[in-house]
Amino acid sequence: MATDLRALRKQVGQSIWLDNLSRTLIHDDILRRYIDEDGVSGVTSNPSIFQKAIHSSPYYQEDLRQPADSAERLYERLVVDDLRKACDLLHPVYVETDGDDGWVSWEESPRLGQDEAATVTEAQRLRGLVRRDNLLIKVPATPAGIRAFATLIGRGVSVNVTLMFGLKHVRDVFAAYQKGMTRWVASGGDPRKVKAVASLFLSRVDTLVDQKLEAIGTSEALALRGKAAVAMAKSAYTIYQDVFHGKDFAALRSAGGRPQYLLWASTSTKNAAYPDLLYVEPLMGPQTINTLPDDTLLKLRDHGSLVARIEDDMAEARRTMAQLASLGIDMDGAVAEQLQVEGLAAFAKSFEEMLAEVARAMR
């Protein structure tokens, strides 16, 4: 019997977002069914997702032949239509939850990841293009991106901070959110109008750390394979609780400020030897979000167990992180920074490939 995924938000307090967006999902009513039947309450997208969508969906072909000033502007025209329709489909959730859920994310051009001023300007421009209250602009957790994030929150722009791979990223992003929210409230802004999430990527962490553990080759090292990402996520949740349910956020919380929820990203299992819900079931818990690709969503529906487990085995998570450090694996330094550089490069590659495909269709 299939699992009723709508119970996850009601009973556990975790939201399921879909890590996919395409005109096929909208045109064929797939997204609507996910929302109605599985309780999907948000959507994330990135350049790789849109590159695949434009390449594979038949519903873009007519619009691809329309005149435009450039391939990038035509791409924007295509995806703005998708984003508006996704926002509209999720708007009832947004209203029902008083703006706490029902969001759709659009990632800025990866070309801007190291440019603070351009990131701020572009976020405001993209928000103006879509003109929907429940749109999150995705900004990378690079040093420039984090500074831009604080500025955007200070101007009342809702943001999904992406490409986070370590606990230092988590701490820095949470601090930037508080800084920006303090500015927004001080300027007379309504804190209930601002939403931010912090996207911590998981499976890619295990892929890289496992390679390092196998290179070390000791029994202690090999026993830690497949454990780093979940341990990191559980540790991040402890930071979340300390920050947003502690004294540092108390004044903003009293003013109506929302905590910046952790969002588990990159949650499809890359190693076939690991459980297919490795980055889903152990990380279910209140005030969190898990964004799932279609295939992982279907697996969760087929055989998932909806139980709050995020606070289970916290001592084991701390031991795992300590053991990794003792083996010389620098989770917040070498691992997190390498993965962020690679992630930004991968998104940039997909973005350029997509623009090249759009340009070919324009001829």
C-alpha positions as CSV (number, residue, x, y, z in Angstrom):
1,M,0.0,0.0,0.0
2,A,1.4,3.4,-1.0
3,T,2.5,5.8,1.7
4,D,0.3,8.9,2.0
5,L,3.0,11.6,1.8
6,R,0.5,14.3,2.9
7,A,1.0,13.1,6.4
8,L,4.6,14.2,6.5
9,R,3.8,17.9,6.8
10,K,0.8,17.3,9.1
11,Q,2.3,14.8,11.5
12,V,6.1,15.4,11.3
13,G,6.3,19.0,10.3
14,Q,8.5,18.5,7.3
15,S,7.7,19.9,3.8
16,I,8.3,18.0,0.6
17,W,9.3,20.1,-2.3
18,L,9.8,18.8,-5.9
19,D,13.3,19.2,-7.2
20,N,12.1,19.6,-10.8
21,L,10.2,22.1,-13.0
22,S,9.2,21.8,-16.6
23,R,6.4,22.7,-18.9
24,T,5.6,19.0,-19.2
25,L,5.0,18.8,-15.4
26,I,2.6,21.8,-15.7
27,H,0.9,21.0,-19.0
28,D,0.3,17.4,-18.2
29,D,-1.1,18.2,-14.7
30,I,1.7,16.2,-13.1
31,L,2.7,19.0,-10.7
32,R,-1.0,19.5,-9.8
33,R,-1.3,15.8,-8.9
34,Y,1.9,15.9,-6.8
35,I,0.4,18.9,-4.9
36,D,-3.1,17.4,-4.4
37,E,-2.2,13.7,-3.9
38,D,1.3,13.8,-2.3
39,G,1.3,17.0,-0.4
40,V,4.1,18.5,-2.4
41,S,4.3,22.1,-1.1
42,G,7.1,23.7,-3.0
43,V,9.4,23.5,-6.1
44,T,13.1,24.0,-6.6
45,S,14.8,24.5,-9.9
46,N,18.3,25.1,-11.2
47,P,20.1,25.6,-14.5
48,S,20.6,21.8,-14.9
49,I,16.8,21.2,-14.4
50,F,15.9,23.9,-17.0
51,Q,18.5,22.6,-19.4
52,K,17.0,19.2,-19.3
53,A,13.4,20.5,-19.5
54,I,14.0,22.7,-22.6
55,H,15.9,19.9,-24.3
56,S,13.3,17.2,-23.6
57,S,9.9,18.7,-23.4
58,P,7.9,19.2,-26.6
59,Y,5.9,22.1,-25.1
60,Y,8.7,24.7,-25.7
61,Q,9.2,24.2,-29.4
62,E,6.8,26.8,-30.6
63,D,8.0,29.5,-28.2
64,L,11.6,28.7,-29.0
65,R,10.9,30.0,-32.6
66,Q,9.6,33.4,-31.4
67,P,11.9,36.4,-31.9
68,A,14.0,37.6,-29.0
69,D,16.9,40.0,-28.4
70,S,19.2,37.1,-27.2
71,A,19.1,33.5,-26.2
72,E,19.2,34.5,-22.5
73,R,16.2,36.7,-22.8
74,L,14.3,34.0,-24.7
75,Y,15.2,31.5,-22.0
76,E,13.9,33.9,-19.4
77,R,10.7,34.3,-21.3
78,L,10.2,30.5,-21.4
79,V,10.9,29.9,-17.7
80,V,9.1,32.9,-16.4
81,D,5.9,31.4,-17.8
82,D,6.7,28.1,-16.1
83,L,7.5,29.8,-12.8
84,R,4.4,31.9,-12.7
85,K,2.2,28.8,-13.4
86,A,4.0,26.8,-10.7
87,C,3.6,29.7,-8.2
88,D,-0.1,29.9,-9.0
89,L,-0.5,26.2,-8.5
90,L,1.2,26.5,-5.1
91,H,-0.5,29.7,-4.1
92,P,-3.3,28.0,-2.1
93,V,-0.6,26.4,0.1
94,Y,1.1,29.7,0.5
95,V,-2.1,31.3,1.7
96,E,-3.0,28.3,3.9
97,T,0.3,28.4,5.7
98,D,0.4,32.2,5.9
99,G,3.5,32.3,3.7
100,D,5.5,29.7,5.5
101,D,5.2,27.2,2.6
102,G,4.1,27.0,-1.1
103,W,7.3,28.5,-2.6
104,V,8.9,28.2,-6.0
105,S,12.7,28.8,-6.4
106,W,14.5,30.3,-9.4
107,E,18.3,30.3,-9.5
108,E,20.2,33.3,-10.7
109,S,22.8,32.9,-13.6
110,P,25.8,31.0,-12.3
111,R,27.9,33.7,-14.0
112,L,27.2,36.0,-11.0
113,G,28.2,33.7,-8.2
114,Q,31.3,35.7,-7.2
115,D,29.8,39.2,-7.8
116,E,28.0,40.6,-4.8
117,A,26.5,43.7,-6.4
118,A,25.4,42.0,-9.5
119,T,23.8,39.2,-7.5
120,V,21.7,41.8,-5.6
121,T,20.7,43.6,-8.8
122,E,19.8,40.4,-10.6
123,A,17.7,39.0,-7.8
124,Q,15.5,42.1,-7.7
125,R,15.2,42.1,-11.5
126,L,14.2,38.4,-11.6
127,R,11.7,39.0,-8.9
128,G,10.2,41.8,-10.9
129,L,9.9,39.5,-14.0
130,V,7.9,36.8,-12.2
131,R,5.7,39.1,-10.1
132,R,4.6,36.4,-7.7
133,D,4.7,36.7,-3.9
134,N,5.7,33.1,-3.4
135,L,9.0,33.2,-5.5
136,L,12.3,32.5,-3.9
137,I,15.5,33.7,-5.7
138,K,18.3,31.2,-5.4
139,V,21.7,32.7,-4.4
140,P,24.8,30.6,-3.9
141,A,26.6,30.4,-0.5
142,T,29.8,31.8,-1.9
143,P,31.3,34.6,0.2
144,A,29.9,37.2,-2.3
145,G,26.6,35.4,-2.4
146,I,26.2,35.3,1.4
147,R,26.9,39.1,1.6
148,A,24.3,39.6,-1.2
149,F,21.9,37.4,0.7
150,A,22.1,39.7,3.8
151,T,21.5,42.7,1.6
152,L,18.5,41.1,-0.1
153,I,16.8,40.1,3.1
154,G,17.4,43.6,4.4
155,R,15.4,44.8,1.3
156,G,12.6,42.3,1.9
157,V,13.5,39.9,-0.9
158,S,12.9,36.2,-0.2
159,V,15.8,33.9,-0.9
160,N,16.9,30.3,-1.1
161,V,20.6,30.1,-0.4
162,T,22.0,27.2,-2.4
163,L,25.2,25.2,-2.8
164,M,25.9,24.8,0.9
165,F,28.1,21.8,1.7
166,G,29.4,22.3,5.2
167,L,28.6,23.5,8.7
168,K,30.6,26.7,8.2
169,H,28.3,27.5,5.3
170,V,25.3,26.9,7.6
171,R,26.6,29.2,10.3
172,D,27.6,31.9,7.9
173,V,24.3,31.8,6.1
174,F,22.2,31.9,9.3
175,A,24.3,34.8,10.6
176,A,23.7,36.7,7.3
177,Y,19.9,36.0,7.5
178,Q,19.8,37.5,11.0
179,K,21.8,40.5,9.9
180,G,19.5,41.1,6.9
181,M,16.3,40.5,8.9
182,T,17.5,43.0,11.6
183,R,18.0,45.6,8.9
184,W,14.6,44.9,7.4
185,V,12.7,45.2,10.7
186,A,14.6,48.3,11.6
187,S,13.6,49.9,8.4
188,G,9.9,49.2,9.2
189,G,9.6,46.1,7.0
190,D,7.1,43.4,7.9
191,P,9.2,40.2,8.8
192,R,6.2,38.0,7.9
193,K,6.6,39.0,4.3
194,V,10.1,37.5,4.1
195,K,11.1,33.9,3.7
196,A,14.5,32.3,3.5
197,V,15.7,28.7,3.3
198,A,19.2,27.2,3.5
199,S,19.9,24.4,1.0
200,L,22.4,21.9,2.3
201,F,23.6,19.4,-0.4
202,L,24.0,15.9,0.8
203,S,24.7,13.0,-1.7
204,R,27.6,14.9,-3.3
205,V,29.2,15.1,0.2
206,D,29.2,11.3,0.6
207,T,30.5,10.8,-2.9
208,L,33.6,12.9,-2.3
209,V,34.2,11.8,1.3
210,D,33.8,8.2,0.4
211,Q,36.6,8.6,-2.1
212,K,38.8,10.1,0.6
213,L,38.0,7.3,3.0
214,E,38.8,4.6,0.4
215,A,42.1,6.3,-0.3
216,I,42.9,6.1,3.4
217,G,41.9,2.5,3.3
218,T,41.9,1.6,7.1
219,S,39.0,-0.4,8.6
220,E,38.1,2.7,10.6
221,A,38.0,4.8,7.5
222,L,36.0,2.3,5.4
223,A,33.4,1.9,8.2
224,L,32.5,5.6,7.8
225,R,31.5,5.4,4.2
226,G,28.0,6.7,3.5
227,K,27.8,8.3,6.9
228,A,29.2,11.8,6.5
229,A,26.3,13.6,4.8
230,V,23.6,12.5,7.3
231,A,25.9,13.2,10.2
232,M,26.6,16.7,8.8
233,A,22.8,17.3,8.3
234,K,22.0,16.2,11.8
235,S,24.7,18.5,13.1
236,A,23.3,21.4,11.0
237,Y,19.9,20.8,12.6
238,T,21.4,21.2,16.0
239,I,22.9,24.6,14.9
240,Y,19.5,25.5,13.5
241,Q,17.8,24.8,16.8
242,D,20.5,26.7,18.8
243,V,20.2,29.8,16.5
244,F,16.5,30.1,15.8
245,H,15.1,28.8,19.0
246,G,17.7,30.4,21.2
247,K,18.3,33.9,22.6
248,D,20.1,35.3,19.5
249,F,16.9,35.2,17.4
250,A,14.5,35.9,20.2
251,A,13.9,39.5,19.4
252,L,13.3,38.9,15.7
253,R,11.1,35.9,16.6
254,S,9.0,38.1,18.8
255,A,8.7,40.6,16.0
256,G,7.3,37.9,13.7
257,G,10.5,36.9,12.0
258,R,10.5,33.4,10.5
259,P,13.4,31.0,11.2
260,Q,15.4,30.1,8.1
261,Y,14.6,26.5,7.5
262,L,17.2,24.0,6.4
263,L,16.4,22.4,3.1
264,W,17.9,19.0,2.3
265,A,19.1,19.1,-1.3
266,S,20.9,16.6,-3.6
267,T,18.8,13.8,-1.9
268,S,18.8,11.1,-4.6
269,T,21.2,8.3,-3.6
270,K,24.2,8.2,-5.9
271,N,25.7,4.9,-4.6
272,A,23.5,1.9,-5.4
273,A,24.9,0.1,-2.4
274,Y,23.2,2.6,-0.1
275,P,19.5,2.7,0.9
276,D,17.5,4.6,-1.7
277,L,16.0,6.9,0.9
278,L,19.3,7.4,2.8
279,Y,19.0,11.2,2.6
280,V,15.2,11.2,3.2
281,E,14.1,9.0,6.1
282,P,16.8,9.8,8.7
283,L,16.3,13.5,8.2
284,M,12.6,13.8,8.7
285,G,11.8,16.4,11.3
286,P,9.9,19.6,12.1
287,Q,10.8,22.9,10.4
288,T,12.8,21.2,7.7
289,I,12.3,20.8,3.9
290,N,13.4,17.9,1.7
291,T,13.4,18.6,-2.0
292,L,13.1,15.4,-4.0
293,P,13.5,14.6,-7.7
294,D,10.6,12.7,-9.2
295,D,12.2,9.3,-8.8
296,T,13.0,9.7,-5.1
297,L,9.5,11.1,-4.5
298,L,8.0,8.0,-6.1
299,K,10.3,5.7,-4.0
300,L,9.2,7.5,-0.8
301,R,5.6,7.1,-1.8
302,D,6.2,3.4,-2.6
303,H,8.0,2.3,0.6
304,G,8.8,5.3,2.8
305,S,8.3,5.5,6.5
306,L,7.1,8.8,7.8
307,V,8.7,9.1,11.2
308,A,10.5,12.1,12.8
309,R,14.1,10.9,13.1
310,I,16.2,14.0,12.7
311,E,17.0,14.1,16.4
312,D,17.8,10.3,16.6
313,D,21.4,9.3,16.9
314,M,22.7,12.8,17.5
315,A,25.6,11.5,19.6
316,E,26.5,9.1,16.8
317,A,26.5,12.0,14.3
318,R,28.9,14.0,16.5
319,R,31.2,10.9,16.8
320,T,31.1,10.5,13.0
321,M,32.1,14.1,12.5
322,A,34.9,13.8,15.1
323,Q,36.2,10.6,13.5
324,L,36.3,12.2,10.0
325,A,38.3,15.1,11.5
326,S,40.7,12.7,13.2
327,L,41.3,11.1,9.8
328,G,42.3,14.4,8.4
329,I,39.1,14.9,6.4
330,D,38.4,18.7,6.5
331,M,34.6,18.8,6.1
332,D,34.3,22.6,6.4
333,G,37.4,23.3,4.4
334,A,38.7,21.2,1.6
335,V,35.5,19.1,1.2
336,A,32.9,21.9,1.3
337,E,34.9,24.3,-0.8
338,Q,35.8,21.8,-3.5
339,L,32.1,20.7,-3.7
340,Q,30.9,24.3,-3.9
341,V,33.4,25.2,-6.7
342,E,32.4,22.0,-8.6
343,G,28.7,22.7,-8.1
344,L,28.9,26.2,-9.4
345,A,30.9,25.0,-12.4
346,A,28.4,22.3,-13.1
347,F,25.5,24.7,-13.0
348,A,27.4,27.1,-15.2
349,K,28.1,24.4,-17.7
350,S,24.4,23.5,-17.9
351,F,23.4,27.1,-18.2
352,E,25.7,27.7,-21.1
353,E,24.6,24.5,-22.8
354,M,21.0,25.5,-22.4
355,L,21.7,29.0,-23.9
356,A,23.5,27.4,-26.8
357,E,20.5,25.1,-27.4
358,V,18.1,28.0,-27.3
359,A,20.3,30.0,-29.7
360,R,20.3,27.1,-32.2
361,A,16.5,27.0,-32.0
362,M,16.3,30.7,-32.7
363,R,18.0,30.4,-36.1
